[in-house]
Amino acid sequence: MIKKISALFTALSLSALLVSCGPAAENAGDSRISVVTTIFPQYDFVRQIAGDNVNLTLLLRPGAESHTYEPTPQDMILIQDCDLFIYNGGEGDVWVDSILESVSRPVNTIAMMDLAETVEEETVEGMKTEDEGEDEPELDEHVWTSPENAVRIVSGISEGLCKADPEHAELYRLNTEKYILGLEALDQRFDDIVSKSARSTVIFGDRFPFRYFADSYGLDYYAAFPGCSTESEPGASTISFLIEKVKKESIPVVFKIEFSSGKIAEAIAEETGAEVLEFHSCHNVTTDDLNSGETYISLMNRNADNLEKALS
């Protein structure tokens, strides 16, 4: 999800200069283990497992797009000094390898993509693709969007927390069991919605980072762009295709994703009479959402409400 940055080695040099005044000194009186996460799903999973028993940091600032994230020198110090670093993995996180190779001590890490069965990012009929195609298809990095995968990821993160902090391992395992019950209930809710619905096709006037989700529930989908596309302007043929698909199947909802302008979805809706609703990928949240206690499960339950309308 997170792009490789051109200024990486400059920033790494800065981090070496700043290491003596890093968070280790600031948190000298804190006996809790420190856990650093790159994006919201890992951050929230750790919150549910460990609560206040860890010193937890989310690197991606609230409201920021993960595709444009660039680690600051302070971020790199946090990674170097932490007890456990959790990131997503894949092509979007190539910057992580450079940092881990440059830090002064080994860092315990977990990559979410290592905890789930991955599939390649897919381009379906009608999608606007990059002007210059990739030599080989890339793995779809949005593994957390499926509640089934979330269960596997949470189990792996729990194991990592128990190893890093054996003093609280029993509590972490208990919290993990309770949380997995919530994820399984969420999975069942989506399954019930899809199995009872009259249709199985969803339309996104936006990027589509939900292949794992769609595969889990047997959904067909059409969208303006693939999940990690850098394109922002679809061709006329893409919009025309999506408009015709909505009209032909009388689809009542066109989705947009969080932090999107929604212009493409609104253009489709204007031509078809469909309603524009949000489907949240949970990759990040706004400051208000973070402060109000939104979670992966609460955001996915919002998605469930909107999916039920889309499949009616």
Solvent accessible surface area in square Angstrom, and as a share of the most:
residue,aa,sasa,rsa
1,M,9,0.04
2,I,1,0.01
3,K,89,0.38
4,K,137,0.58
5,I,10,0.05
6,S,124,0.80
7,A,53,0.41
8,L,4,0.02
9,F,147,0.61
10,T,90,0.53
11,A,12,0.09
12,L,20,0.10
13,S,68,0.44
14,L,81,0.40
15,S,16,0.10
16,A,71,0.55
17,L,139,0.69
18,L,69,0.34
19,V,60,0.35
20,S,98,0.63
21,C,80,0.48
22,G,1,0.01
23,P,9,0.06
24,A,66,0.51
25,A,68,0.53
26,E,124,0.56
27,N,59,0.30
28,A,85,0.66
29,G,84,0.81
30,D,44,0.23
31,S,118,0.76
32,R,102,0.37
33,I,22,0.11
34,S,26,0.17
35,V,0,0.00
36,V,3,0.02
37,T,0,0.00
38,T,0,0.00
39,I,1,0.00
40,F,0,0.00
41,P,0,0.00
42,Q,0,0.00
43,Y,34,0.13
44,D,0,0.00
45,F,0,0.00
46,V,0,0.00
47,R,59,0.21
48,Q,58,0.26
49,I,0,0.00
50,A,1,0.00
51,G,38,0.36
52,D,126,0.65
53,N,42,0.21
54,V,4,0.02
55,N,33,0.17
56,L,36,0.18
57,T,36,0.21
58,L,24,0.12
59,L,1,0.00
60,L,1,0.01
61,R,116,0.42
62,P,48,0.30
63,G,41,0.40
64,A,35,0.27
65,E,43,0.19
66,S,0,0.00
67,H,35,0.16
68,T,94,0.54
69,Y,17,0.07
70,E,88,0.39
71,P,6,0.04
72,T,57,0.33
73,P,32,0.20
74,Q,75,0.33
75,D,0,0.00
76,M,4,0.02
77,I,3,0.02
78,L,34,0.17
79,I,0,0.00
80,Q,24,0.11
81,D,36,0.19
82,C,1,0.01
83,D,54,0.28
84,L,4,0.02
85,F,0,0.00
86,I,0,0.00
87,Y,29,0.11
88,N,1,0.00
89,G,7,0.06
90,G,38,0.37
91,E,101,0.45
92,G,11,0.10
93,D,4,0.02
94,V,44,0.25
95,W,0,0.00
96,V,1,0.00
97,D,77,0.40
98,S,24,0.15
99,I,1,0.01
100,L,45,0.23
101,E,147,0.66
102,S,66,0.42
103,V,24,0.14
104,S,99,0.64
105,R,99,0.36
106,P,124,0.78
107,V,22,0.13
108,N,93,0.48
109,T,54,0.31
110,I,20,0.10
111,A,11,0.08
112,M,0,0.00
113,M,16,0.07
114,D,121,0.63
115,L,50,0.25
116,A,14,0.11
117,E,147,0.66
118,T,45,0.26
119,V,47,0.27
120,E,87,0.39
121,E,46,0.20
122,E,66,0.29
123,T,79,0.46
124,V,29,0.17
125,E,116,0.52
126,G,24,0.23
127,M,19,0.09
128,K,48,0.20
129,T,61,0.35
130,E,58,0.26
131,D,125,0.65
132,E,150,0.67
133,G,66,0.64
134,E,118,0.53
135,D,148,0.77
136,E,130,0.58
137,P,88,0.55
138,E,65,0.29
139,L,84,0.42
140,D,2,0.01
141,E,6,0.03
142,H,1,0.00
143,V,0,0.00
144,W,0,0.00
145,T,2,0.01
146,S,3,0.02
147,P,0,0.00
148,E,76,0.34
149,N,9,0.04
150,A,0,0.00
151,V,32,0.19
152,R,115,0.42
153,I,0,0.00
154,V,0,0.00
155,S,48,0.31
156,G,16,0.15
157,I,0,0.00
158,S,6,0.04
159,E,100,0.45
160,G,12,0.12
161,L,0,0.00
162,C,8,0.05
163,K,151,0.64
164,A,28,0.22
165,D,13,0.07
166,P,98,0.61
167,E,147,0.66
168,H,54,0.24
169,A,11,0.09
170,E,146,0.66
171,L,70,0.35
172,Y,0,0.00
173,R,134,0.49
174,L,85,0.42
175,N,34,0.17
176,T,11,0.06
177,E,110,0.49
178,K,124,0.53
179,Y,20,0.08
180,I,29,0.15
181,L,119,0.59
182,G,27,0.26
183,L,0,0.00
184,E,86,0.39
185,A,64,0.50
186,L,5,0.03
187,D,34,0.17
188,Q,94,0.42
189,R,77,0.28
190,F,0,0.00
191,D,67,0.35
192,D,50,0.26
193,I,15,0.08
194,V,24,0.14
195,S,82,0.53
196,K,168,0.71
197,S,31,0.20
198,A,99,0.77
199,R,58,0.21
200,S,43,0.28
201,T,12,0.07
202,V,5,0.03
203,I,0,0.00
204,F,4,0.02
205,G,1,0.01
206,D,13,0.07
207,R,44,0.16
208,F,8,0.03
209,P,5,0.03
210,F,2,0.01
211,R,50,0.18
212,Y,11,0.04
213,F,5,0.02
214,A,2,0.01
215,D,80,0.41
216,S,38,0.25
217,Y,17,0.06
218,G,57,0.55
219,L,13,0.06
220,D,78,0.40
221,Y,18,0.07
222,Y,40,0.15
223,A,0,0.00
224,A,0,0.00
225,F,5,0.02
226,P,13,0.08
227,G,1,0.01
228,C,37,0.22
229,S,8,0.05
230,T,116,0.68
231,E,37,0.16
232,S,82,0.53
233,E,132,0.59
234,P,21,0.13
235,G,24,0.23
236,A,87,0.68
237,S,86,0.56
238,T,5,0.03
239,I,44,0.22
240,S,58,0.37
241,F,46,0.19
242,L,0,0.00
243,I,21,0.11
244,E,99,0.44
245,K,33,0.14
246,V,4,0.02
247,K,103,0.44
248,K,173,0.73
249,E,62,0.28
250,S,81,0.52
251,I,5,0.03
252,P,45,0.28
253,V,3,0.02
254,V,0,0.00
255,F,1,0.00
256,K,51,0.22
257,I,7,0.03
258,E,6,0.03
259,F,73,0.30
260,S,36,0.23
261,S,81,0.52
262,G,1,0.01
263,K,146,0.62
264,I,24,0.12
265,A,0,0.00
266,E,87,0.39
267,A,38,0.30
268,I,0,0.00
269,A,13,0.10
270,E,146,0.65
271,E,103,0.46
272,T,36,0.21
273,G,71,0.68
274,A,13,0.10
275,E,89,0.40
276,V,41,0.24
277,L,26,0.13
278,E,53,0.24
279,F,4,0.02
280,H,8,0.03
281,S,4,0.03
282,C,0,0.00
283,H,6,0.03
284,N,0,0.00
285,V,1,0.00
286,T,53,0.31
287,T,72,0.42
288,D,110,0.57
289,D,26,0.14
290,L,40,0.20
291,N,117,0.60
292,S,85,0.55
293,G,42,0.40
294,E,34,0.15
295,T,31,0.18
296,Y,0,0.00
297,I,36,0.18
298,S,40,0.26
299,L,0,0.00
300,M,2,0.01
301,N,50,0.26
302,R,93,0.34
303,N,1,0.01
304,A,0,0.00
305,D,68,0.35
306,N,25,0.13
307,L,1,0.00
308,E,92,0.41
309,K,102,0.43
310,A,1,0.01
311,L,0,0.00
312,S,83,0.53
